[in-house]
Amino acid sequence: MRSDRPSDVRAAGRFRLLPRTLVGRIVFTTVIVAVVAVVVAGAVSFGLVRTASLGDARTVAASLADELATLPQSTLDRRAAEAPTGSGQPKIAVIEPSGTVVGSVGVVLRPKVQKKLATGSTLSTTIDIGGHRYIVEARPTSAGGTVVVARSVASVDAQVSAVAGQLVVALLIGLAIALAAGFLLARAVSRPLSRTAGAARRLAAGERNVELPQSGTVEVSDVVDALAELDTALTVSEARQREFLLSISHDLRTPLTAVRGYAEALADSMIRPDELRDVGSTMLAETRRLDRFVADLLELARLEAHDFPLELGPVDVAAVLAEAAAAWRAVAESGGVALTTTVPSGLVAGTDAHRLRQVIDGLLENALRATPAGGFVTITARPDLPKLAPSATSGGVRITVADSGPGLTASDRDVAFERGALHGRYRDSRPVGTGLGLSIAQRLTARLGGELRVVAPRQDAPAGNTAATGGAAFELVLPAAAAPSR
């Protein structure tokens, strides 16, 4: 197979010829445009000036010939004989009917032309003799001859060259002005960008609330505004991370302190034999709490990885929800909470059954922990009419897990899926977990191609349940199963 690398190298070499800085590229572009404009303007101007000069020279020659043709023969002969012979002056001659030529212009006329003009003919042409071109105007005289006025094209070109020199000087001055303007423009454009780049580097170095440069241009202002939003977002994110780490540190320290205290007591033989069972149970419970914290942190880390394993395919949602309800029913009954399900059969979603169960388990654990005795937790599912998968044969599935616990405020709903946000708010007032469960459920749902959101809580309790209504409700929307390929 033929390699394209040499052409790529040549292309890269061509691009390396361009300056790397914005100032250099703007100045380079300005130079190229200005030079092309000067060359084109010079070429067009020279052609126009030459054409106009030749036309003026012919008009002057024709006017002079018309004027001389009206003079008496004697005066005409004297003017022809005394006419200047300089290279830039028109040549004048009188051709008499006999063929005699008076004046210097005859040297540029062919004998055939002179013979024709001797009969009193009118002529307006350009002739080429001996490598030189002449503008020729001839008019009949009253005596029957012809007066001839000739002007060398070379003399006209010499005048045009003088004018062209002045034009070139003017164009070069314009080129210099364009270069200066391009440089100033480049500096004006690049200066705020350079200051913005400096501010971005300060942000990257960890500095926050960086003062950003102000610019009048819309494009640079957009970049500055985006950096300001990034600065704010980083400040908020880092503050939440600090709060989360402080919360996690507090929750890790509590079981560690208990385990260490009992371990020191055991080492010092301060635990009586009849207390060993209780001490062991307490240490086991605390180590399980630690294990849960570590497992949740590892799960979050895995969710951020690009190679997170998924086995997507058609899943019987009703079967998964039934298994989850059966697994958590004992926990619900031990807490005096009614766990009910309303799930029609035949609901199929395109997802991963194991990961779906993981999301449902997280939502049920959160709901059962927040719901007091006498309350209820419900699992409902229904078809989702909008198709989340373009290739699906039917709509997806919408699952809702609702409880009658203390519920969430509007501000709670805004941060419900942020790590440790609700944990930090309510760890001193209601039962809380690790602060990671909802974040894991939301990120896992996103990996499954679905959506998890907080919705308005249901306002009616299941039949026979007198617990207060309200609480929190989480809605999980799963994509439809893709149609089988043919």
VEXTI-259124 format. One line per 8 residues: number of its first residue (from 1); their letters; for each residue x, y, z of C-alpha. Coordinates in nm, 2 decimals, padded with zeros to 4 digits. Layout:
NUM	a	X:Y:Z; ... $
//
This chain:
1	mrsdrpsd	00.00:00.00:00.00; 00.14:00.34:-00.10; 00.22:00.57:00.19; 00.11:00.93:00.19; 00.36:01.04:00.45; 00.59:01.23:00.21; 00.30:01.44:00.10; 00.20:01.49:00.46 $
9	vraagrfr	00.55:01.60:00.54; 00.55:01.85:00.25; 00.21:01.98:00.36; 00.34:02.02:00.71; 00.65:02.20:00.57; 00.42:02.44:00.39; 00.22:02.52:00.70; 00.55:02.57:00.90 $
17	llprtlvg	00.62:02.86:00.66; 00.34:03.05:00.83; 00.42:03.24:01.14; 00.31:03.07:01.46; 00.19:03.38:01.64; -00.14:03.55:01.58; 00.04:03.88:01.53; 00.28:03.72:01.27 $
25	rivfttvi	-00.01:03.56:01.08; -00.22:03.88:01.07; 00.09:04.08:00.95; 00.18:03.81:00.70; -00.17:03.80:00.57; -00.18:04.18:00.55; 00.15:04.18:00.36; 00.03:03.92:00.11 $
33	vavvavvv	-00.30:04.10:00.05; -00.14:04.44:00.03; 00.13:04.32:-00.22; -00.13:04.15:-00.44; -00.34:04.46:-00.42; -00.05:04.69:-00.51; 00.06:04.46:-00.80; -00.29:04.44:-00.94 $
41	agavsfgl	-00.36:04.81:-00.89; -00.03:04.90:-01.05; -00.08:04.67:-01.35; -00.44:04.79:-01.41; -00.34:05.16:-01.35; -00.04:05.14:-01.59; -00.26:05.00:-01.86; -00.53:05.26:-01.81 $
49	vrtaslgd	-00.28:05.54:-01.80; -00.11:05.42:-02.12; -00.44:05.38:-02.30; -00.55:05.72:-02.19; -00.21:05.88:-02.28; -00.22:05.72:-02.63; -00.57:05.85:-02.68; -00.47:06.20:-02.57 $
57	artvaasl	-00.17:06.19:-02.80; -00.39:06.10:-03.10; -00.65:06.37:-03.01; -00.37:06.63:-02.99; -00.22:06.51:-03.32; -00.57:06.52:-03.49; -00.64:06.87:-03.36; -00.31:07.00:-03.47 $
65	adelatlp	-00.36:06.84:-03.82; -00.71:07.00:-03.84; -00.56:07.34:-03.75; -00.27:07.32:-03.99; -00.50:07.21:-04.28; -00.67:07.55:-04.27; -00.35:07.75:-04.31; -00.23:07.90:-04.64 $
73	qstldrra	00.02:07.69:-04.83; 00.31:07.92:-04.77; 00.24:07.94:-04.40; 00.19:07.57:-04.38; 00.52:07.50:-04.56; 00.71:07.73:-04.32; 00.55:07.56:-04.01; 00.65:07.22:-04.14 $
81	aeaptgsg	01.00:07.33:-04.21; 01.04:07.50:-03.87; 00.87:07.22:-03.66; 01.09:07.09:-03.37; 01.24:06.75:-03.42; 01.28:06.64:-03.06; 01.18:06.29:-02.97; 00.89:06.40:-02.76 $
89	qpkiavie	00.76:06.66:-03.01; 00.51:06.58:-03.29; 00.66:06.57:-03.64; 00.49:06.78:-03.91; 00.52:06.74:-04.29; 00.33:06.87:-04.60; 00.30:06.64:-04.89; 00.23:06.85:-05.21 $
97	psgtvvgs	00.03:06.71:-05.50; 00.36:06.67:-05.69; 00.48:06.43:-05.42; 00.73:06.67:-05.27; 00.76:06.64:-04.89; 00.83:06.94:-04.67; 00.92:06.86:-04.31; 01.07:06.57:-04.12 $
105	vgvvlrpk	00.77:06.33:-04.09; 00.83:06.20:-04.44; 01.11:05.98:-04.31; 00.86:05.76:-04.13; 00.62:05.72:-04.42; 00.64:05.45:-04.68; 00.65:05.56:-05.04; 00.31:05.41:-05.11 $
113	vqkklatg	00.16:05.60:-04.82; 00.32:05.93:-04.93; 00.19:05.88:-05.29; -00.16:05.82:-05.15; -00.14:06.13:-04.92; -00.03:06.35:-05.21; -00.38:06.33:-05.35; -00.52:06.50:-05.04 $
121	stlsttid	-00.64:06.20:-04.83; -00.75:06.18:-04.47; -00.57:05.93:-04.26; -00.58:05.82:-03.89; -00.37:05.52:-03.80; -00.07:05.38:-03.62; 00.22:05.26:-03.83; 00.53:05.05:-03.75 $
129	igghryiv	00.85:05.14:-03.93; 01.19:05.02:-03.84; 01.08:04.88:-03.51; 00.92:05.21:-03.40; 00.55:05.28:-03.38; 00.40:05.62:-03.47; 00.06:05.77:-03.43; -00.03:05.93:-03.77 $
137	earptsag	-00.30:06.19:-03.84; -00.33:06.34:-04.20; -00.57:06.60:-04.33; -00.61:06.74:-04.69; -00.51:07.11:-04.74; -00.68:07.37:-04.94; -00.40:07.36:-05.21; -00.47:06.99:-05.28 $
145	gtvvvars	-00.19:06.84:-05.08; -00.19:06.68:-04.73; -00.06:06.79:-04.39; 00.07:06.50:-04.18; 00.12:06.50:-03.80; 00.31:06.20:-03.65; 00.38:06.13:-03.28; 00.62:05.86:-03.16 $
153	vasvdaqv	00.45:05.60:-02.94; 00.79:05.57:-02.76; 00.77:05.93:-02.65; 00.42:05.87:-02.51; 00.54:05.56:-02.33; 00.82:05.76:-02.18; 00.57:06.01:-02.03; 00.36:05.71:-01.91 $
161	savagqlv	00.67:05.56:-01.74; 00.73:05.89:-01.56; 00.37:05.89:-01.43; 00.40:05.51:-01.35; 00.70:05.58:-01.13; 00.51:05.83:-00.93; 00.22:05.58:-00.91; 00.46:05.31:-00.79 $
169	valligla	00.59:05.54:-00.51; 00.23:05.62:-00.41; 00.14:05.24:-00.41; 00.45:05.17:-00.20; 00.35:05.43:00.05; 00.01:05.28:00.06; 00.17:04.93:00.12; 00.37:05.07:00.41 $
177	ialaagfl	00.06:05.22:00.56; -00.12:04.89:00.52; 00.16:04.70:00.69; 00.17:04.94:00.98; -00.21:04.92:01.01; -00.20:04.54:01.00; 00.06:04.53:01.27; -00.13:04.77:01.49 $
185	laravsrp	-00.45:04.57:01.43; -00.27:04.25:01.51; -00.14:04.39:01.83; -00.48:04.52:01.93; -00.64:04.18:01.86; -00.36:03.97:02.02; -00.31:04.18:02.33; -00.64:04.09:02.51 $
193	lsrtagaa	-00.60:03.73:02.39; -00.25:03.71:02.55; -00.39:03.85:02.87; -00.67:03.60:02.86; -00.42:03.32:02.80; -00.23:03.44:03.10; -00.55:03.43:03.31; -00.62:03.08:03.18 $
201	rrlaager	-00.28:02.96:03.29; -00.33:03.11:03.63; -00.66:02.91:03.65; -00.48:02.60:03.54; -00.22:02.66:03.82; -00.50:02.65:04.08; -00.57:03.02:04.13; -00.93:03.12:04.16 $
209	nvelpqsg	-01.13:03.44:04.12; -00.88:03.55:03.86; -00.93:03.91:03.73; -01.00:03.87:03.36; -00.92:04.13:03.09; -01.20:04.34:02.94; -01.22:04.36:02.56; -01.44:04.55:02.32 $
217	tvevsdvv	-01.44:04.27:02.06; -01.73:04.03:02.08; -01.52:03.72:02.01; -01.26:03.79:02.28; -01.54:03.89:02.52; -01.70:03.55:02.46; -01.38:03.38:02.55; -01.34:03.59:02.86 $
225	dalaeldt	-01.70:03.52:02.96; -01.64:03.14:02.91; -01.33:03.16:03.13; -01.52:03.35:03.40; -01.79:03.08:03.39; -01.52:02.82:03.42; -01.36:03.00:03.71; -01.69:03.01:03.89 $
233	altvsear	-01.77:02.64:03.81; -01.42:02.54:03.93; -01.46:02.74:04.25; -01.80:02.58:04.32; -01.68:02.23:04.23; -01.37:02.25:04.44; -01.57:02.38:04.73; -01.81:02.09:04.70 $
241	qrefllsi	-01.52:01.85:04.68; -01.37:01.99:04.99; -01.71:01.96:05.17; -01.74:01.61:05.04; -01.39:01.51:05.16; -01.46:01.66:05.49; -01.78:01.47:05.52; -01.62:01.15:05.41 $
249	shdlrtpl	-01.33:01.21:05.65; -01.58:01.25:05.93; -01.78:00.94:05.84; -01.46:00.74:05.80; -01.32:00.86:06.13; -01.62:00.75:06.33; -01.61:00.38:06.26; -01.22:00.39:06.27 $
257	tavrgyae	-01.24:00.55:06.61; -01.48:00.28:06.74; -01.27:-00.01:06.59; -00.94:00.14:06.73; -01.10:00.19:07.08; -01.22:-00.17:07.10; -00.89:-00.29:06.96; -00.69:-00.10:07.23 $
265	aladsmir	-00.93:-00.23:07.49; -00.87:-00.59:07.37; -00.49:-00.53:07.37; -00.51:-00.40:07.72; -00.73:-00.70:07.83; -01.00:-00.45:07.94; -01.29:-00.65:07.78; -01.45:-00.91:07.99 $
273	pdelrdvg	-01.52:-01.26:07.84; -01.89:-01.21:07.85; -01.85:-00.88:07.65; -01.65:-01.03:07.36; -01.95:-01.12:07.15; -02.10:-00.77:07.17; -01.76:-00.61:07.10; -01.70:-00.84:06.81 $
281	stmlaetr	-02.05:-00.76:06.66; -01.98:-00.38:06.70; -01.64:-00.41:06.54; -01.79:-00.62:06.25; -02.07:-00.36:06.19; -01.81:-00.08:06.19; -01.58:-00.26:05.95; -01.88:-00.32:05.72 $
289	rldrfvad	-01.95:00.05:05.72; -01.59:00.11:05.62; -01.62:-00.15:05.35; -01.94:00.02:05.22; -01.76:00.36:05.20; -01.46:00.21:05.01; -01.69:00.01:04.78; -01.89:00.32:04.69 $
297	llelarle	-01.58:00.53:04.62; -01.44:00.25:04.40; -01.77:00.23:04.22; -01.76:00.60:04.14; -01.40:00.57:04.01; -01.51:00.28:03.79; -01.80:00.48:03.65; -01.56:00.75:03.54 $
305	ahdfplel	-01.35:00.49:03.34; -01.39:00.46:02.97; -01.38:00.08:02.98; -01.67:00.04:03.23; -01.82:-00.31:03.14; -02.18:-00.32:03.02; -02.38:-00.60:02.87; -02.66:-00.42:02.69 $
313	gpvdvaav	-02.95:-00.61:02.54; -03.33:-00.67:02.58; -03.42:-00.69:02.95; -03.74:-00.80:03.11; -03.79:-00.50:03.34; -04.08:-00.66:03.54; -03.86:-00.96:03.63; -03.57:-00.73:03.75 $
321	laeaaaaw	-03.81:-00.52:03.96; -03.98:-00.83:04.11; -03.64:-00.97:04.22; -03.54:-00.64:04.37; -03.87:-00.61:04.56; -03.83:-00.96:04.69; -03.48:-00.89:04.81; -03.57:-00.57:05.00 $
329	ravaesgg	-03.90:-00.68:05.14; -03.75:-00.83:05.45; -03.57:-00.50:05.52; -03.89:-00.31:05.46; -04.09:-00.53:05.70; -03.83:-00.51:05.97; -03.86:-00.13:05.96; -04.24:-00.13:05.95 $
337	valtttvp	-04.25:00.00:05.59; -04.49:-00.13:05.33; -04.31:-00.21:05.00; -04.55:-00.24:04.70; -04.50:-00.28:04.33; -04.72:-00.19:04.03; -04.54:-00.33:03.73; -04.72:-00.46:03.42 $
345	sglvagtd	-04.58:-00.76:03.24; -04.42:-00.74:02.90; -04.20:-00.43:02.97; -03.87:-00.47:02.78; -03.59:-00.21:02.78; -03.25:-00.20:02.61; -03.02:-00.21:02.91; -02.79:-00.42:03.13 $
353	ahrlrqvi	-03.00:-00.63:03.38; -02.72:-00.64:03.64; -02.66:-00.27:03.63; -03.03:-00.20:03.63; -03.07:-00.40:03.94; -02.78:-00.20:04.09; -02.96:00.13:04.03; -03.29:-00.01:04.17 $
361	dgllenal	-03.11:-00.14:04.48; -02.96:00.20:04.54; -03.29:00.38:04.50; -03.47:00.13:04.73; -03.20:00.15:05.00; -03.22:00.52:05.00; -03.60:00.52:05.02; -03.63:00.26:05.29 $
369	ratpaggf	-03.36:00.44:05.50; -03.55:00.77:05.48; -03.90:00.62:05.54; -04.01:00.59:05.90; -04.22:00.31:06.04; -04.57:00.31:05.91; -04.47:00.46:05.58; -04.46:00.31:05.24 $
377	vtitarpd	-04.23:00.27:04.94; -04.37:00.20:04.60; -04.22:00.08:04.27; -04.42:00.16:03.96; -04.33:00.11:03.60; -04.50:00.19:03.27; -04.41:00.22:02.90; -04.24:00.54:02.80 $
385	lpklapsa	-04.40:00.65:02.47; -04.11:00.87:02.34; -03.84:00.66:02.18; -03.50:00.72:02.33; -03.34:00.47:02.08; -03.39:00.58:01.71; -03.37:00.21:01.60; -03.62:00.09:01.86 $
393	tsggvrit	-03.94:-00.10:01.77; -04.13:00.05:02.07; -04.09:00.31:02.34; -03.87:00.27:02.65; -03.97:00.21:03.01; -04.03:00.46:03.29; -03.97:00.34:03.65; -04.06:00.54:03.96 $
401	vadsgpgl	-03.94:00.47:04.31; -04.14:00.68:04.56; -04.15:00.70:04.94; -04.34:00.87:05.22; -04.03:00.99:05.40; -03.94:01.35:05.49; -03.89:01.44:05.12; -03.67:01.68:04.95 $
409	tasdrdva	-03.69:02.06:04.91; -03.65:02.24:04.58; -03.29:02.32:04.66; -03.24:01.95:04.76; -03.36:01.84:04.42; -03.11:02.06:04.25; -02.81:01.89:04.42; -02.96:01.55:04.48 $
417	fergalhg	-02.71:01.37:04.26; -02.40:01.56:04.37; -02.16:01.36:04.58; -02.22:01.41:04.95; -02.45:01.71:04.91; -02.76:01.57:05.09; -02.54:01.37:05.33; -02.38:01.69:05.45 $
425	ryrdsrpv	-02.72:01.86:05.49; -02.90:01.59:05.68; -02.65:01.37:05.86; -02.74:01.53:06.19; -03.12:01.53:06.15; -03.22:01.21:05.96; -03.07:00.87:05.87; -02.82:00.90:05.59 $
433	gtglglsi	-02.59:00.67:05.40; -02.24:00.73:05.25; -02.36:01.03:05.05; -02.26:00.85:04.73; -02.56:00.63:04.65; -02.76:00.87:04.44; -02.45:01.00:04.26; -02.36:00.64:04.16 $
441	aqrltarl	-02.72:00.56:04.05; -02.73:00.88:03.83; -02.40:00.82:03.67; -02.47:00.45:03.62; -02.81:00.54:03.45; -02.63:00.77:03.22; -02.39:00.49:03.12; -02.70:00.28:03.04 $
449	ggelrvva	-02.82:00.55:02.81; -03.11:00.64:03.03; -03.20:00.93:03.26; -03.25:00.95:03.64; -03.43:01.26:03.79; -03.61:01.37:04.09; -03.98:01.42:04.03; -04.28:01.56:04.22 $
457	prqdapag	-04.37:01.31:04.50; -04.69:01.12:04.48; -04.98:01.25:04.68; -05.17:00.94:04.75; -05.08:00.64:04.97; -05.14:00.28:04.88; -05.47:00.13:04.98; -05.49:00.06:05.36 $
465	ntaatgga	-05.18:00.27:05.43; -05.24:00.57:05.66; -04.89:00.70:05.65; -04.84:01.06:05.55; -04.82:01.12:05.18; -04.54:01.33:05.01; -04.18:01.21:05.05; -03.94:01.18:04.76 $
473	afelvlpa	-03.98:01.02:04.42; -03.71:00.93:04.17; -03.79:00.85:03.81; -03.57:00.63:03.59; -03.62:00.64:03.21; -03.47:00.35:03.02; -03.42:00.34:02.64; -03.62:00.09:02.43 $
481	aaapsr	-03.46:-00.23:02.31; -03.32:-00.20:01.97; -03.48:-00.38:01.69; -03.30:-00.70:01.59; -03.08:-00.66:01.28; -03.18:-00.86:00.97 $
//
